[in-house]
């Protein structure tokens, strides 16, 4: 993973133990619905690890890792932790926003989605529908169908916790 991670923190300070921080992130990513404060003491301070996670997310590290995973052959060592990376991307989805969601959908890494795909926004579908020519006077049924498709493309406003936590 070392080629994908920054050597220096954004402020220019070296991270004392990069592997320990990544282990802490992956540990918490595997716990469904766990908060940063639930991080065991041997992984370090929760606020330090969460700050590091946010910086990685804003720095585009998860984006680079997902792109690399899509290109790597099956026997590559990074494939051994693919599930951990996808779980961490689920946590990063709120911070990464729509660009991360679009990337996950384009690469087809469903395990990196935070909920079932039909509950999440589908930006690719909405872009296609917005470009669709309707002509000068579209029929009412066509407009209703388009409105329904656009509503579905936007995803649900709120995803129930039971669905999020039950999603693999």
Order of alpha helices (4+ residues) and beta strands (2+ residues): alpha-alpha-alpha-alpha-alpha-alpha-alpha
